[in-house]
Amino acid sequence: MLGPAEVRRLAEELGIRPTKKLGQNFVHDPNTVRKIVAAAGLTEDDVVLEVGPGLGSLTLALLPAARQVVAVEIDPPLAQRLPQTVGEMDPDNAGKLHVVLKDAMKVTQEDLPVQPTAIVANLPYNVAVPVVLHLLAELPSLQKGLVMVQAEVADRMAAKPGNKIYGVPSVKLAWYAESKKAGSIGKNVFWPAPNVDSGLVWFQRHEKPLSTVDRKKLFSIVDAAFAQRRKTLRAALKGWAGNPGNIDELLAKAGVDPQVRGEQLSVIDFIRIAEV
């Protein structure tokens, strides 16, 4: 495992100064990475996708727990150094590691040497939700995941209808999977320490798709419903519906009250609107 001294030594060796642009906050606490791996519920058959492995703190904890680990890293020096770090610190499991130099937001099935069954990652705060949604859309083999994100983002991702923080990330993640909060992580386990605490979000993909409705159409409705949170659905969806006179009829057919707000609707309610 990498402790504070090892993390700083590796960073100095590579001439790396963590950047806000790439959302680099390196975990340097072995107990934290053990906690993350335990919460992920991995089996020895799982192929884990790790996004942004950085210096390898979480990677080293994942390798003994999984069949293989595919680490997607956007920073060339970090991607180049990771296999060497693993080889030095855990030679018995070094053969399980695959490193892919790629922006996670552009990853497709063809980019990966083996198809992952789980994602476990410490995600950059500024792209956490888009990355998770992109990977769930692009990689049908992904069945579950545990991601560490900004605490506020974790709350939003796992929020349920009726909660004031329930919104676009909540509904879009619910389209793919069941989710829940799986713990909290303090600031001091990172170098450099971020300005906010972190949270863990666990999710499990639905066994069967919730609907055959077009996902892009569904997501456009969700975006419109939450564009101005205080508006009722009747007001929020007028622009999306094209003809404002149609919105009441459309919502009536979907069995949705036009006077409610988007935050009161489940993903199933949004699906009914899209299907109509």
C-alpha positions as CSV (number, residue, x, y, z in Angstrom):
1,M,0.0,0.0,0.0
2,L,1.1,3.6,-0.6
3,G,1.3,5.8,2.5
4,P,2.0,9.5,2.6
5,A,5.8,9.1,2.2
6,E,5.4,6.8,-0.8
7,V,2.9,9.1,-2.5
8,R,5.1,12.1,-2.2
9,R,8.2,10.2,-3.2
10,L,6.5,9.0,-6.4
11,A,5.1,12.4,-7.2
12,E,8.5,14.0,-6.7
13,E,10.1,11.3,-8.9
14,L,7.6,12.1,-11.7
15,G,7.8,15.8,-11.2
16,I,4.0,15.9,-10.6
17,R,2.2,18.7,-8.9
18,P,-1.5,17.6,-8.5
19,T,-3.7,19.8,-10.7
20,K,-7.3,21.0,-10.2
21,K,-7.8,20.7,-13.9
22,L,-7.4,17.0,-13.8
23,G,-9.0,16.8,-10.3
24,Q,-6.0,15.1,-8.9
25,N,-6.2,14.4,-5.2
26,F,-4.2,11.3,-4.4
27,V,-5.3,9.0,-1.6
28,H,-2.5,8.3,0.8
29,D,-4.3,6.4,3.6
30,P,-4.2,2.5,3.3
31,N,-7.2,2.1,5.6
32,T,-9.3,4.2,3.3
33,V,-8.5,2.2,0.2
34,R,-9.2,-1.0,2.1
35,K,-12.6,0.5,3.1
36,I,-13.4,1.3,-0.5
37,V,-12.5,-2.2,-1.7
38,A,-14.5,-3.8,1.1
39,A,-17.6,-1.7,0.3
40,A,-17.4,-2.5,-3.4
41,G,-18.4,-6.2,-2.7
42,L,-16.0,-7.6,-5.3
43,T,-15.6,-11.3,-6.0
44,E,-12.5,-13.0,-7.4
45,D,-14.2,-13.3,-10.8
46,D,-14.7,-9.5,-11.1
47,V,-12.9,-7.5,-13.7
48,V,-12.6,-4.0,-12.2
49,L,-12.4,-0.8,-14.2
50,E,-10.6,2.0,-12.3
51,V,-10.8,5.5,-13.6
52,G,-7.9,7.8,-12.7
53,P,-5.6,5.5,-10.8
54,G,-3.1,8.2,-10.3
55,L,-0.1,7.0,-8.4
56,G,-1.7,3.6,-7.6
57,S,-3.0,3.7,-4.1
58,L,-6.4,2.2,-4.9
59,T,-5.0,0.0,-7.7
60,L,-2.8,-1.8,-5.2
61,A,-5.8,-2.6,-3.0
62,L,-8.0,-3.7,-5.9
63,L,-5.6,-6.2,-7.5
64,P,-5.7,-8.9,-4.8
65,A,-9.5,-8.7,-4.7
66,A,-10.3,-9.0,-8.4
67,R,-9.5,-11.2,-11.4
68,Q,-8.1,-8.3,-13.4
69,V,-8.0,-4.5,-13.1
70,V,-8.2,-2.2,-16.1
71,A,-6.9,1.2,-15.1
72,V,-7.9,4.1,-17.4
73,E,-5.5,7.1,-16.9
74,I,-5.5,10.4,-18.9
75,D,-2.1,11.6,-17.6
76,P,0.8,10.0,-19.6
77,P,3.5,10.1,-16.9
78,L,1.1,8.5,-14.4
79,A,-0.1,5.8,-16.9
80,Q,3.5,4.9,-17.7
81,R,4.7,4.7,-14.1
82,L,1.8,2.6,-12.7
83,P,2.8,-0.8,-14.0
84,Q,6.3,-0.3,-12.5
85,T,4.8,0.8,-9.1
86,V,2.7,-2.3,-9.0
87,G,5.6,-4.5,-10.1
88,E,7.7,-3.2,-7.3
89,M,5.1,-3.3,-4.5
90,D,2.9,-6.3,-5.5
91,P,4.8,-8.5,-8.1
92,D,2.5,-11.5,-7.5
93,N,-0.5,-9.5,-8.8
94,A,1.2,-7.3,-11.4
95,G,0.1,-9.6,-14.3
96,K,-3.5,-8.7,-13.5
97,L,-3.1,-5.1,-14.4
98,H,-4.0,-3.4,-17.7
99,V,-3.3,0.3,-18.2
100,V,-5.2,2.2,-20.8
101,L,-4.1,5.8,-21.6
102,K,-7.4,7.4,-22.4
103,D,-9.9,10.1,-21.4
104,A,-12.6,8.1,-19.5
105,M,-15.2,10.3,-21.1
106,K,-14.2,8.9,-24.5
107,V,-13.7,5.2,-23.6
108,T,-15.6,2.6,-25.6
109,Q,-15.6,-1.2,-25.5
110,E,-13.0,-1.4,-28.2
111,D,-10.5,0.6,-26.1
112,L,-10.4,-2.0,-23.3
113,P,-8.4,-5.3,-23.5
114,V,-11.0,-7.1,-21.3
115,Q,-14.6,-6.1,-20.5
116,P,-15.1,-5.0,-16.9
117,T,-17.9,-6.2,-14.6
118,A,-17.4,-3.5,-12.0
119,I,-16.1,0.1,-11.7
120,V,-14.3,1.1,-8.5
121,A,-12.8,4.6,-8.6
122,N,-11.8,7.8,-6.9
123,L,-13.4,10.1,-9.5
124,P,-12.4,13.7,-10.2
125,Y,-15.1,15.9,-8.7
126,N,-15.7,18.0,-11.8
127,V,-16.6,15.0,-14.1
128,A,-17.8,12.3,-11.7
129,V,-21.4,12.1,-12.8
130,P,-20.8,12.4,-16.6
131,V,-18.1,9.7,-16.3
132,V,-20.3,7.2,-14.5
133,L,-23.2,7.8,-16.9
134,H,-21.0,7.5,-20.0
135,L,-19.4,4.2,-18.8
136,L,-22.8,2.7,-18.0
137,A,-24.0,3.6,-21.4
138,E,-20.9,2.4,-23.3
139,L,-20.0,-0.7,-21.3
140,P,-23.0,-3.1,-21.0
141,S,-20.7,-5.6,-19.1
142,L,-20.6,-3.2,-16.2
143,Q,-22.9,-4.7,-13.6
144,K,-22.0,-2.8,-10.4
145,G,-19.8,0.0,-9.0
146,L,-18.5,1.9,-6.1
147,V,-17.3,5.4,-6.7
148,M,-15.8,8.0,-4.4
149,V,-17.0,11.5,-5.3
150,Q,-17.6,14.9,-3.7
151,A,-20.0,14.4,-0.7
152,E,-22.6,16.7,-2.2
153,V,-22.5,14.8,-5.5
154,A,-22.8,11.5,-3.7
155,D,-25.9,12.7,-2.0
156,R,-27.4,13.8,-5.3
157,M,-26.6,10.6,-7.1
158,A,-28.3,8.4,-4.5
159,A,-31.2,10.8,-3.7
160,K,-34.8,9.5,-4.0
161,P,-37.9,11.3,-5.3
162,G,-39.2,14.0,-3.0
163,N,-35.8,14.9,-1.6
164,K,-34.8,18.5,-2.2
165,I,-31.4,17.4,-3.6
166,Y,-33.0,14.9,-6.0
167,G,-32.4,15.9,-9.6
168,V,-30.9,15.1,-12.9
169,P,-28.0,12.9,-11.7
170,S,-30.4,10.9,-9.4
171,V,-32.9,10.1,-12.2
172,K,-30.3,9.3,-14.9
173,L,-28.4,7.0,-12.6
174,A,-31.7,5.4,-11.6
175,W,-32.3,4.6,-15.3
176,Y,-29.4,2.3,-15.2
177,A,-29.1,1.1,-11.7
178,E,-30.2,0.9,-8.1
179,S,-28.0,3.1,-5.9
180,K,-27.3,4.1,-2.3
181,K,-24.7,6.0,-0.2
182,A,-22.1,3.6,1.1
183,G,-20.0,5.8,3.4
184,S,-18.2,9.1,3.9
185,I,-14.5,9.9,3.5
186,G,-12.8,12.9,5.2
187,K,-10.4,15.4,3.6
188,N,-7.2,14.3,5.4
189,V,-6.8,11.0,3.6
190,F,-5.9,12.9,0.4
191,W,-2.8,14.8,-0.9
192,P,-3.4,17.6,-1.4
193,A,-6.5,17.8,0.8
194,P,-9.6,18.9,-1.1
195,N,-11.8,21.7,0.2
196,V,-14.8,19.3,0.8
197,D,-15.4,15.8,2.1
198,S,-16.1,12.9,-0.1
199,G,-18.8,10.2,-0.2
200,L,-19.1,6.7,-1.5
201,V,-21.9,5.7,-3.9
202,W,-22.7,2.0,-4.6
203,F,-24.8,1.0,-7.5
204,Q,-26.1,-2.3,-9.1
205,R,-27.3,-2.3,-12.7
206,H,-30.9,-3.4,-13.2
207,E,-31.2,-7.0,-14.2
208,K,-33.4,-6.0,-17.1
209,P,-33.8,-2.5,-18.7
210,L,-36.6,-0.5,-17.2
211,S,-38.0,0.3,-20.6
212,T,-37.3,0.1,-24.3
213,V,-38.0,3.9,-24.6
214,D,-35.2,5.9,-26.3
215,R,-32.7,6.9,-23.6
216,K,-31.9,10.3,-25.3
217,K,-35.5,11.2,-25.4
218,L,-36.0,10.2,-21.8
219,F,-32.9,12.2,-20.7
220,S,-34.1,15.3,-22.6
221,I,-37.4,15.2,-20.6
222,V,-35.4,14.9,-17.4
223,D,-33.2,17.8,-18.3
224,A,-36.2,20.0,-19.2
225,A,-38.0,19.1,-16.0
226,F,-35.1,20.2,-13.8
227,A,-33.9,23.2,-15.8
228,Q,-36.0,25.4,-13.5
229,R,-36.7,23.4,-10.4
230,R,-39.4,25.7,-9.0
231,K,-41.6,25.3,-12.1
232,T,-44.4,22.8,-12.3
233,L,-44.1,20.1,-15.0
234,R,-46.8,21.9,-17.1
235,A,-44.5,25.0,-17.2
236,A,-41.2,23.2,-17.4
237,L,-42.1,20.9,-20.3
238,K,-43.9,23.4,-22.5
239,G,-40.8,24.1,-24.5
240,W,-39.9,20.4,-24.8
241,A,-43.4,19.4,-25.9
242,G,-43.2,21.9,-28.8
243,N,-46.9,22.8,-28.7
244,P,-47.7,24.0,-25.2
245,G,-51.4,23.1,-25.7
246,N,-50.4,19.4,-25.8
247,I,-48.7,19.2,-22.5
248,D,-51.7,18.6,-20.3
249,E,-53.0,15.9,-22.6
250,L,-49.6,14.3,-22.7
251,L,-49.2,14.3,-19.0
252,A,-52.8,13.0,-18.5
253,K,-52.1,10.0,-20.7
254,A,-48.9,9.3,-18.7
255,G,-50.8,9.5,-15.5
256,V,-48.7,12.3,-14.2
257,D,-50.1,15.4,-12.4
258,P,-49.1,18.5,-14.4
259,Q,-49.0,20.6,-11.2
260,V,-46.1,18.6,-9.6
261,R,-42.5,19.4,-9.9
262,G,-39.8,17.2,-11.4
263,E,-38.3,16.4,-8.0
264,Q,-41.5,14.5,-7.1
265,L,-41.2,12.1,-10.1
266,S,-39.5,8.7,-10.1
267,V,-37.6,7.4,-13.1
268,I,-40.7,5.3,-13.9
269,D,-42.8,8.4,-14.0
270,F,-40.4,10.0,-16.5
271,I,-40.4,6.8,-18.5
272,R,-44.2,6.9,-18.8
273,I,-44.0,10.5,-20.1
274,A,-41.4,9.5,-22.7
275,E,-43.4,6.5,-23.8
276,V,-46.5,8.6,-24.3
